Amino acid sequence: MDRLIYTAMSGAKHTLNQQAAVSHNLANANSTGFRAELHKLRAVPVQGEGLATRAFVVDASVATNFDAGPLQQTGRALDVAVEGKGWLAVQLPDGSEGYTRDGSFELSANGVLQTRNGLPVLGDGGPITIPPDNEILVGKDGTISAMLAGGEQNVVNNLGRLKLVNPPEEMLVRGEDGLFRLRGGGEAPVDDAVQVAGGHVEGSNVNVVDQMVQMIALARQFEMQTRMLQSAESNDQAATRVLSNG
């Protein structure tokens, strides 16, 4: 009886974890550059006596869907979207590098190009600074050019180039802040093949319909496992009555 309880309990526990991941994905269906989170479960045979079909459930791994999201044109000069594979590099508070697909940038009070969370965007030589009263243009290769507003139209200054990287996806791990890092630390090298589109942002790659269907399936699965727990309790009570009458 106790084995049935623990078997059903393990399944219910990890089903709840999957539901939490699906809920998190749905909550970020409109988040710029968001990558859907995937939980992969697997069955582990119960050791000892009993049928070979009896198994526990464990969360084998937490994976990420790295498929590209749709590009959305904004016309905003500080918006940048990576086309295809690749990442934008930002500087984390501890000085290390993080990687994101959210290219909705802004300027700090000191003119430093940064994310909406205040993290400096990295270029070839570190954080990029934009002079005041300049109109900027981001090239396909990540080069940022500036032209003084109201000045001579043919005077263009090169302010630097965004650090664009494309490390192997299996080497990336998602942090609690939603940014990705290299597994084991370190910095990814610049990849000249990565291209960006200025005046665009990348939408979330969450498929809302697919996630809703999965949420319904998980709810039914959790209900089935709960019924198994109730059946185990009923069997235990019936066995107790039989033994007490004997």
C-alpha positions in Angstrom: 0.0 0.0 0.0 2.8 2.4 1.0 4.5 1.8 -2.4 1.4 2.8 -4.2 1.2 6.0 -2.2 4.9 7.0 -2.8 4.6 6.1 -6.5 1.6 8.3 -7.0 3.1 11.0 -4.8 6.3 11.2 -6.9 4.2 11.6 -10.1 2.0 14.2 -8.6 4.9 16.2 -7.3 6.7 16.4 -10.6 3.5 17.1 -12.4 3.1 20.2 -10.3 6.6 21.2 -11.2 5.7 20.9 -14.9 2.6 23.0 -14.3 4.7 25.7 -12.7 7.0 25.7 -15.7 4.0 25.9 -18.2 2.5 28.8 -16.1 5.8 30.6 -16.2 6.0 30.2 -20.0 2.4 31.5 -20.4 3.2 34.5 -18.1 6.1 35.4 -20.5 4.2 34.8 -23.8 4.6 38.6 -24.5 8.1 39.0 -23.0 10.7 40.2 -25.5 13.2 37.5 -26.4 11.9 35.0 -23.9 12.8 31.3 -24.4 10.3 28.7 -23.3 11.3 26.4 -20.5 10.9 22.6 -20.8 10.8 19.9 -18.1 11.7 16.4 -19.2 10.5 13.6 -16.9 11.5 10.0 -16.9 10.5 6.8 -15.1 12.8 5.1 -12.6 12.0 1.5 -11.6 11.3 0.9 -7.9 14.0 -1.2 -6.3 13.0 -4.4 -4.4 10.0 -6.7 -4.6 7.1 -5.9 -6.8 6.0 -5.7 -10.4 8.5 -4.4 -12.9 5.9 -2.0 -14.1 6.0 0.0 -10.9 8.1 3.1 -11.2 8.9 6.5 -9.7 8.9 9.7 -11.6 11.9 12.0 -11.6 12.7 15.4 -13.2 15.4 14.3 -15.6 16.4 17.7 -16.8 15.2 21.3 -17.3 15.7 22.2 -20.9 15.1 25.4 -23.0 13.4 25.8 -26.3 16.0 27.8 -28.4 13.7 28.3 -31.4 13.7 31.9 -32.7 10.7 34.0 -31.9 8.9 36.4 -34.4 10.5 39.7 -35.3 8.4 42.7 -34.5 9.2 46.1 -36.2 9.2 49.0 -33.8 11.1 51.7 -35.7 12.8 52.6 -32.4 16.5 53.3 -32.9 17.5 51.6 -29.6 15.7 48.3 -30.4 17.8 45.4 -31.8 16.8 41.9 -32.7 19.1 39.0 -33.4 18.4 37.3 -36.7 18.6 33.5 -36.5 21.1 32.1 -34.0 23.1 34.2 -31.7 23.0 36.3 -28.5 23.6 39.8 -27.3 26.2 40.1 -24.5 25.5 42.2 -21.3 27.6 42.9 -18.2 26.3 41.4 -15.0 26.5 43.1 -11.6 29.5 40.9 -10.7 31.4 41.9 -13.8 30.8 38.6 -15.7 28.9 38.2 -19.0 25.3 37.3 -19.5 23.5 36.6 -22.8 20.1 37.7 -23.9 17.8 37.9 -26.9 16.0 41.0 -25.5 17.3 43.9 -27.5 14.9 46.5 -26.2 17.7 48.9 -25.0 17.7 52.3 -23.4 20.2 54.9 -22.3 21.3 55.6 -18.8 21.7 59.1 -17.4 25.4 58.9 -18.4 24.6 57.8 -22.0 25.5 54.1 -21.4 23.6 51.7 -23.6 21.8 49.3 -21.2 19.0 46.8 -20.9 15.7 47.8 -19.3 17.0 46.2 -16.1 20.0 48.6 -16.0 22.7 46.1 -17.2 25.3 47.6 -19.6 25.3 46.3 -23.1 28.7 45.1 -24.1 30.6 46.0 -27.2 34.0 44.9 -28.6 35.7 47.1 -26.0 33.3 47.0 -23.1 30.1 49.0 -22.4 29.0 51.3 -25.2 28.4 55.0 -24.6 26.2 57.1 -26.8 26.9 60.9 -26.9 24.0 63.2 -26.2 21.9 64.7 -29.1 22.9 62.0 -31.5 20.8 59.9 -33.8 22.1 56.3 -33.9 21.9 53.6 -36.4 22.6 49.9 -35.8 24.1 48.0 -38.8 23.5 44.3 -39.6 26.8 43.4 -38.1 26.0 45.2 -34.8 28.0 48.3 -35.6 26.6 51.4 -33.9 26.9 54.7 -35.8 25.9 58.1 -34.6 25.1 61.3 -36.3 24.7 64.7 -34.5 21.1 65.8 -34.7 20.8 68.9 -36.7 24.5 68.7 -37.8 26.0 67.8 -41.1 24.2 64.8 -42.6 27.4 63.2 -44.0 29.3 63.2 -40.7 28.9 59.8 -39.1 30.8 58.5 -36.1 31.4 54.9 -35.4 30.7 54.3 -31.6 31.5 50.6 -31.5 30.1 47.3 -32.3 27.7 45.1 -30.2 29.3 41.9 -28.9 27.4 39.2 -30.7 28.1 35.6 -29.7 26.8 32.2 -30.7 28.0 29.5 -28.2 26.7 25.9 -28.4 23.2 25.8 -27.0 24.1 22.8 -24.8 26.7 25.1 -23.1 24.1 27.7 -22.0 22.3 27.6 -18.7 19.5 29.9 -17.6 20.0 31.9 -14.4 17.3 33.0 -12.0 17.3 36.5 -13.6 16.3 35.0 -16.9 19.7 35.6 -18.5 21.9 32.9 -19.9 25.5 32.1 -19.0 28.1 29.7 -20.1 28.0 26.4 -18.1 31.0 26.5 -15.8 31.6 30.3 -16.4 33.8 32.1 -18.9 33.0 34.3 -21.8 31.8 33.3 -25.3 33.9 34.6 -28.2 32.6 37.0 -30.8 30.9 35.4 -33.8 31.1 37.5 -36.9 28.3 35.5 -38.5 25.6 36.7 -36.1 23.5 39.5 -37.6 21.0 41.8 -36.1 18.1 44.0 -37.3 17.9 47.5 -36.0 14.4 49.0 -35.2 13.1 45.5 -34.4 12.6 43.3 -31.3 12.2 39.6 -31.1 9.0 38.3 -29.5 8.7 35.3 -27.2 8.9 31.8 -28.7 6.2 30.5 -26.4 3.4 28.8 -28.3 0.3 29.8 -26.3 -2.0 27.1 -27.8 0.5 24.3 -27.2 1.1 25.4 -23.6 -2.6 25.6 -22.9 -3.1 22.1 -24.2 -0.2 20.9 -22.1 -1.6 22.6 -19.0 -4.9 20.8 -19.5 -3.1 17.4 -20.0 -1.1 18.0 -16.8 -4.2 18.9 -14.8 -5.8 15.6 -15.9 -2.6 13.7 -15.1 -2.5 15.3 -11.6 -6.1 14.4 -11.0 -5.4 10.7 -12.0 -2.5 10.6 -9.5 -4.6 12.1 -6.8 -7.3 9.4 -7.4 -4.5 6.8 -7.0 -3.7 8.3 -3.6 -7.4 8.2 -2.6 -7.7 4.6 -3.8 -4.7 3.6 -1.7 -6.3 5.3 1.3 -9.5 3.4 0.7 -7.7 0.1 0.3 -5.8 0.7 3.5 -9.0 1.5 5.5 -10.7 -1.6 4.1 -7.7 -3.8 5.0 -7.6 -2.3 8.5 -11.3 -3.2 9.0 -10.8 -6.8 7.8 -7.8 -7.2 10.2 -9.6 -5.7 13.1 -12.6 -7.9 12.6 -10.3 -11.0 12.5 
